Amino acid sequence: MAEMLELVDLEELRHQVREKYREVAADPTGAQHPHHFHTGRAHAVRLGYPAHPLSQLPEAACEAFAEVGNPFYWGGPQPGERVLDLGSGGGMDSLLAALWVGGEGSVIGVDMTPEMLERSRSMAARLGLKNIEFREGLIEALPVEDGWADVVISNGVINLCPDKLGVYRQIFRVLRPGGRMTVADICLERPVPEEALRNIDLWTG
Ligand SMILES: C[S@@+](CC[C@H](N)C(=O)[O-])C[C@H]1O[C@@H](n2cnc3c(N)ncnc32)[C@H](O)[C@@H]1O
């Protein structure tokens, strides 16, 4: 079987993914065009997010949450830690991490969709959080220095990247020695046929 990267038109895939999440940023509840996935606080509660600190976030900070799982299943980050969120989207996980780590810690969210960044930055400003920033970039080329993070989290994003090894190399680079990652994502137990890999609608839809 050919390498996944040879089969997928990467630029077109990123374009389509941006288009999809631009729609989610503009219409998080799917009121105008229903999404094919769940969003919002009720979805986070179903995935087992802890009531605290979730209850500290306003509705607007949760409504663009479009996740597949709960990277905090084994517990949140500790006070003072540095957390990096890959594909931070509307920012809910990053905001929760910022509440957990407190003023001595810090959080960076990285995303490639400008409308999602706008949304997450405005939520952080609205909550008055000074320990968080959102950077535009690709998780395959993280705009973060070597060894910066104590914890890397990601939720529902690596499945959208054909170069998974490249992403894991980046995670290894940005984690400090002894750091940890907690990733929630879609995993397949069988190889995907080549014609399905070539079909970008199946990646985004
Ligand atoms: C399923 S959403 C998950 C969002 C987020 N984790 C949350 O808290 O809701 C996917 C997000 O990943 C971003 N994304 C997808 N591929 C990316 C990549 N290669 N680099 C950076 N961001 C990416 C999209 O822009 C989108 O905001």
PDBQT file of the ligand as one rigid body, heavy atoms in Angstrom, charges set to zero:
ROOT
HETATM    1  C1  LIG A 301     -12.472  18.434  15.629  1.00  0.00    +0.000 C 
HETATM    2  S1  LIG A 301     -11.889  20.103  15.854  1.00  0.00    +0.000 S 
HETATM    3  C2  LIG A 301     -11.259  19.949  17.454  1.00  0.00    +0.000 C 
HETATM    4  C3  LIG A 301     -11.174  21.284  18.111  1.00  0.00    +0.000 C 
HETATM    5  C4  LIG A 301     -10.721  21.390  19.529  1.00  0.00    +0.000 C 
HETATM    6  N1  LIG A 301      -9.739  20.415  19.957  1.00  0.00    +0.000 N 
HETATM    7  C5  LIG A 301     -11.831  21.729  20.524  1.00  0.00    +0.000 C 
HETATM    8  O1  LIG A 301     -11.492  22.049  21.669  1.00  0.00    +0.000 OA
HETATM    9  O2  LIG A 301     -13.021  21.692  20.185  1.00  0.00    +0.000 OA
HETATM   10  C6  LIG A 301     -10.470  20.149  14.823  1.00  0.00    +0.000 C 
HETATM   11  C7  LIG A 301      -9.615  21.431  14.910  1.00  0.00    +0.000 C 
HETATM   12  O3  LIG A 301      -8.294  21.099  14.493  1.00  0.00    +0.000 OA
HETATM   13  C8  LIG A 301      -7.794  22.089  13.623  1.00  0.00    +0.000 C 
HETATM   14  N2  LIG A 301      -6.819  21.425  12.752  1.00  0.00    +0.000 N 
HETATM   15  C9  LIG A 301      -7.038  20.387  11.917  1.00  0.00    +0.000 A 
HETATM   16  N3  LIG A 301      -5.892  20.000  11.326  1.00  0.00    +0.000 NA
HETATM   17  C10 LIG A 301      -4.917  20.822  11.808  1.00  0.00    +0.000 A 
HETATM   18  C11 LIG A 301      -3.512  20.916  11.568  1.00  0.00    +0.000 A 
HETATM   19  N4  LIG A 301      -2.899  20.104  10.726  1.00  0.00    +0.000 N 
HETATM   20  N5  LIG A 301      -2.819  21.873  12.227  1.00  0.00    +0.000 NA
HETATM   21  C12 LIG A 301      -3.461  22.734  13.074  1.00  0.00    +0.000 A 
HETATM   22  N6  LIG A 301      -4.783  22.688  13.341  1.00  0.00    +0.000 NA
HETATM   23  C13 LIG A 301      -5.504  21.738  12.713  1.00  0.00    +0.000 A 
HETATM   24  C14 LIG A 301      -9.012  22.642  12.908  1.00  0.00    +0.000 C 
HETATM   25  O4  LIG A 301      -8.774  23.949  12.464  1.00  0.00    +0.000 OA
HETATM   26  C15 LIG A 301     -10.073  22.575  14.006  1.00  0.00    +0.000 C 
HETATM   27  O5  LIG A 301     -10.151  23.769  14.741  1.00  0.00    +0.000 OA
ENDROOT
TORSDOF 0
